[in-house]
Amino acid sequence: DAGVIQSPRHEVTEMGQEVTLRCKPISGHNSLFWYRQTMMRGLELLIYFNNNVPIDDSGMPEDRFSAKMPNASFSTLKIQPSEPRDSAVYFCASSLAGGAKWSYTFGSGTRLTVV
Amino acid sequence: TQLLEQSPQFLSIQEGENLTVYCNSSSVFSSLQWYRQEPGEGPVLLVTVVTGGEVKKLKRLTFQFGDARKDSSLHITAAQPGDTGLYLCAGVRVSGSRLTFGEGTQLTVNP
């Protein structure tokens, strides 16, 4: 299994530009999560999907952030317009949901730098 | 205020020493997990504990879930440089459905 695949690994963009991060979850996993990691705030859950449906987006910072999951094998996180404070590592994780034994598999992350 | 408080935040020790990392909360969790994260990579799941008082061992690592299911600890025996990394605890609250992470403990094991 290739694991959770994220692209790109690194993204440098100018303030005001649109940024799209991509994620391919593990085949068969029915839950997908987007996290953001910074030194100051650690790992924060932005949004999660169950069976392609957004369940909880309360962690999305503001309207500049949006996420979609058009099918079971693909999700995007979009920031428009981007700001320097969005600089962070963004992780996608997938899981086979159910019960207390959630087991998350994380991708390698996208390091975003907004200048 | 963090739902899960980890201590210490940073730990630097010599190879061969023992150490314990703590994860505490005022909330009750249906499960707690420990992850290790290396630079440039995502967190990797080490263990899941679900029963109060449960102890799990993974080679030199021993994980314990508190009796009240509010806290957990990770003990490493005879630490090695390969144990260096960011150790994260994460839990699902009894009343919730989302996994929340602690801020992590950055462990450095010097040869």
Chai-1 contact restraints between the chains, C-beta under 6 A:
chainA,res_idxA,chainB,res_idxB,connection_type,confidence,min_distance_angstrom,max_distance_angstrom,comment,restraint_id
A,G42,B,E103,contact,1.0,0.0,6.0,A-B,restraint_1
A,L43,B,F101,contact,1.0,0.0,6.0,A-B,restraint_2
A,L45,B,R98,contact,1.0,0.0,6.0,A-B,restraint_3
A,F91,B,G42,contact,1.0,0.0,6.0,A-B,restraint_4
A,A100,B,S30,contact,1.0,0.0,6.0,A-B,restraint_5
A,A100,B,S31,contact,1.0,0.0,6.0,A-B,restraint_6
A,A100,B,V50,contact,1.0,0.0,6.0,A-B,restraint_7
A,K101,B,T48,contact,1.0,0.0,6.0,A-B,restraint_8
A,W102,B,V92,contact,1.0,0.0,6.0,A-B,restraint_9
A,W102,B,L99,contact,1.0,0.0,6.0,A-B,restraint_10
A,S103,B,L45,contact,1.0,0.0,6.0,A-B,restraint_11
A,F106,B,G42,contact,1.0,0.0,6.0,A-B,restraint_12
A,F106,B,P43,contact,1.0,0.0,6.0,A-B,restraint_13
A,G107,B,G42,contact,1.0,0.0,6.0,A-B,restraint_14
A,S108,B,E41,contact,1.0,0.0,6.0,A-B,restraint_15
A,S108,B,G42,contact,1.0,0.0,6.0,A-B,restraint_16
A,G109,B,G42,contact,1.0,0.0,6.0,A-B,restraint_17
